[in-house]
Amino acid sequence: MRIIKLDGRKMDTRQAAWAHMKDALGLPEYFGNNLDALSDNLGEMRDVIIQFSYVNAALNALGSYGAGILQVLRDQADSRADFVLKTSAN
């Protein structure tokens, strides 16, 4: 499985969060910067492990929007075996 690392410290604004996720996840330039587009693109990924560190930093900075991002990731992990989400507070 391919390991993808997300760092919540790099997600202190919505713009920064999308830039970091685009880079880390290899999302296309035309990506729509919204939760529905994130879910759609993650749904096309196969055999990945997402290691999301410093989750609390992202949640503190982004509030409910950060929680929405985390929920999209969790939904993917909960619905299939070839998508694994590992989180850590730091």
N, C-alpha and C positions, 0 to 999 in steps of 0.2 A: 504494500500500500504506500502511496505517496503521502508524505508528511508536509502539511502546510501550517506555518506558524503565524498566528495573529497576536499582536501585542497591544493590549488596552491602553498603554501609555501613549501610543501613537494615534489614539482616537479621542482627542480632547475637544474636537468640534465635529459637526456632521461632515463638513468638507474634508477634514483630515481623516475621519473614519473611512469615508468612501475611497479616498486616495490610497490609504493603507490597504484596504481590502481589495481594491482593484489590482494593486501590485502583488500582494501576497497570493491572492486566489487566481491571478492570471485572467481577470475579467477583461472583456473587449473594451476598446476606447468608447464605443457607442453605448456602453452600459448605462442604464437609466437612473442610477443613484436613488433607488427606492427599494423598499422591502419586498415588494412583489417581484421585481426584477432579480433581486438577490435570490429569492426562493427558486425562481425559474432556472437561474444559472447553476445554483447548487444542485438542483435536481438532475442536471445533465452530467455532473461530475461522478466518476466511478472510482472506487478503491482509494479513498482518501481518509486521512486522519487529520482533523483540525485540532491543533494545539493552541488554545486561546489562553494566553497568560495575562496577568494583571487585569482580569475581568472587572474587578471592582473599580479600577481607574476609569475604564470606559463607562461603567454604569454611573459613577459619580459625575463624570463630565457630561454625559449625554442624557441622563435621566431615563424617562420612559422610552425614548428613542433607542437608547442603548439596550434596554430590556427587550425591545422589539427585535433588534438585530440578534441578540442572544436567543430569543425564542425561535426565530427562523432557523438558526443553526441547530437548536434542540429538536425542532420538528423534523428536520432532515435526518438527524441521527436516530430519532425514535421510530422513523418509518421504514428504515432499511438497514441491512447489515453491512453494506459496503461503504458506509459513511459514518465515521466515528468522530465524536466530539469529546475532547478532553479539556477541562477548564481548570484554572488555578487562580486564586485570589492575587497571587504575586509570583 
